[in-house]
Amino acid sequence: MNGSGRPPRPSARSSTPSSTSTWSAPARSFVATLGRLVPQLRGQEFTNDERETVRRQIGRVRAAADWLEGALDNGEFTLDEQLAQLLKGE
């Protein structure tokens, strides 16, 4: 009961996180981390192997982002075998 003697009305907002917040928090964290990391790399020298390693990891991130975007567009949220292997680093 509230101060008026009536039971409180249910909140219009759900108490469970939305599906948007499920993926947007990690995405924001990733972008924030890059925002801190990349400026620290100024003047750093990289070997060709280091550059290729970073490029492979960027490819994995890009593939995951493309998969998420496609899933949002077409409603197909299954992870195909090829993408699963890519995300595992195989």
MARBA-983400 format. One record per residue (C-alpha): residue number from 1; y, z, x. Coordinates in steps of 0.001 Angstrom, whole numbers, always signed. Each point is the difference from the previous one (the first is absolute). Layout:
<nuvex k="NUM" y="Y" z="Z" x="X"/>
...
//
This chain:
<nuvex k="1" y="+0" z="+0" x="+0"/>
<nuvex k="2" y="+3503" z="-667" x="+1143"/>
<nuvex k="3" y="+3186" z="+1918" x="-817"/>
<nuvex k="4" y="+250" z="-1651" x="-3449"/>
<nuvex k="5" y="-3368" z="+1347" x="-1105"/>
<nuvex k="6" y="-1557" z="-3460" x="+80"/>
<nuvex k="7" y="-2681" z="-1085" x="+2453"/>
<nuvex k="8" y="+1412" z="-2009" x="+2884"/>
<nuvex k="9" y="-119" z="-3760" x="-339"/>
<nuvex k="10" y="-2212" z="-1816" x="+2453"/>
<nuvex k="11" y="+1812" z="-1581" x="+2888"/>
<nuvex k="12" y="+604" z="-3731" x="-184"/>
<nuvex k="13" y="-1090" z="-262" x="+3627"/>
<nuvex k="14" y="-3644" z="+90" x="+905"/>
<nuvex k="15" y="-1158" z="+2809" x="+2248"/>
<nuvex k="16" y="-2316" z="-2367" x="+1883"/>
<nuvex k="17" y="+1341" z="-2346" x="+2622"/>
<nuvex k="18" y="+423" z="-3588" x="-1088"/>
<nuvex k="19" y="-1910" z="-2784" x="+1666"/>
<nuvex k="20" y="+3308" z="-1123" x="+1499"/>
<nuvex k="21" y="+497" z="+3285" x="+1831"/>
<nuvex k="22" y="-3593" z="-159" x="+1253"/>
<nuvex k="23" y="+780" z="-2955" x="+2257"/>
<nuvex k="24" y="+3757" z="+209" x="+391"/>
<nuvex k="25" y="+27" z="+3298" x="+1917"/>
<nuvex k="26" y="-2195" z="-1351" x="+2834"/>
<nuvex k="27" y="+2040" z="-3215" x="+50"/>
<nuvex k="28" y="+3266" z="+1948" x="+316"/>
<nuvex k="29" y="-1539" z="+2126" x="+2750"/>
<nuvex k="30" y="-1141" z="-3093" x="+1890"/>
<nuvex k="31" y="+3446" z="-1595" x="-171"/>
<nuvex k="32" y="+1697" z="+3258" x="+1020"/>
<nuvex k="33" y="-2358" z="+351" x="+2973"/>
<nuvex k="34" y="+804" z="-3528" x="+1151"/>
<nuvex k="35" y="+3685" z="+772" x="-418"/>
<nuvex k="36" y="-373" z="+2851" x="+2486"/>
<nuvex k="37" y="-2464" z="-1719" x="+2347"/>
<nuvex k="38" y="+1424" z="-3476" x="+502"/>
<nuvex k="39" y="+3405" z="+1086" x="+1401"/>
<nuvex k="40" y="-1838" z="+2144" x="+2563"/>
<nuvex k="41" y="-1717" z="-3113" x="+1330"/>
<nuvex k="42" y="+3248" z="-1526" x="+1270"/>
<nuvex k="43" y="-364" z="-859" x="+3679"/>
<nuvex k="44" y="-3746" z="+683" x="+4"/>
<nuvex k="45" y="-2130" z="-2516" x="+1882"/>
<nuvex k="46" y="-3268" z="-1096" x="-1628"/>
<nuvex k="47" y="-2968" z="-1734" x="+1528"/>
<nuvex k="48" y="-1429" z="-3063" x="-1713"/>
<nuvex k="49" y="-2996" z="+2097" x="-1085"/>
<nuvex k="50" y="+2271" z="+2628" x="-1544"/>
<nuvex k="51" y="+1949" z="-2678" x="-1875"/>
<nuvex k="52" y="-3217" z="-1528" x="-1331"/>
<nuvex k="53" y="-1272" z="+3413" x="-1100"/>
<nuvex k="54" y="+3207" z="+653" x="-1921"/>
<nuvex k="55" y="-116" z="-3487" x="-1521"/>
<nuvex k="56" y="-3583" z="+581" x="-1203"/>
<nuvex k="57" y="+1075" z="+3252" x="-1641"/>
<nuvex k="58" y="+2986" z="-1716" x="-1617"/>
<nuvex k="59" y="-2428" z="-2605" x="-1355"/>
<nuvex k="60" y="-2072" z="+2772" x="-1575"/>
<nuvex k="61" y="+3102" z="+1517" x="-1605"/>
<nuvex k="62" y="+1118" z="-3414" x="-1245"/>
<nuvex k="63" y="-3445" z="-740" x="-1467"/>
<nuvex k="64" y="-33" z="+3342" x="-1808"/>
<nuvex k="65" y="+3501" z="-561" x="-1374"/>
<nuvex k="66" y="-928" z="-3523" x="-1141"/>
<nuvex k="67" y="-3130" z="+1370" x="-1684"/>
<nuvex k="68" y="+2028" z="+2640" x="-1854"/>
<nuvex k="69" y="+2586" z="-2554" x="-1097"/>
<nuvex k="70" y="-2719" z="-2358" x="-1220"/>
<nuvex k="71" y="-1741" z="+2828" x="-1847"/>
<nuvex k="72" y="+3242" z="+870" x="-1771"/>
<nuvex k="73" y="+521" z="-3638" x="-969"/>
<nuvex k="74" y="-3510" z="-760" x="-1243"/>
<nuvex k="75" y="-1373" z="+3423" x="-981"/>
<nuvex k="76" y="-3012" z="-353" x="+2312"/>
<nuvex k="77" y="-280" z="+3245" x="+1949"/>
<nuvex k="78" y="-3336" z="-530" x="+1763"/>
<nuvex k="79" y="-197" z="-105" x="+3759"/>
<nuvex k="80" y="-1818" z="-3110" x="+1185"/>
<nuvex k="81" y="-2339" z="+189" x="+2978"/>
<nuvex k="82" y="+2178" z="-2032" x="+2354"/>
<nuvex k="83" y="+3071" z="+2154" x="-624"/>
<nuvex k="84" y="-2065" z="+3188" x="+333"/>
<nuvex k="85" y="-1187" z="-1150" x="+3436"/>
<nuvex k="86" y="+3543" z="-893" x="+1035"/>
<nuvex k="87" y="+1320" z="+3405" x="-1063"/>
<nuvex k="88" y="-2815" z="+1715" x="+1928"/>
<nuvex k="89" y="+1070" z="-1941" x="+3065"/>
<nuvex k="90" y="-3152" z="-2122" x="+224"/>
//
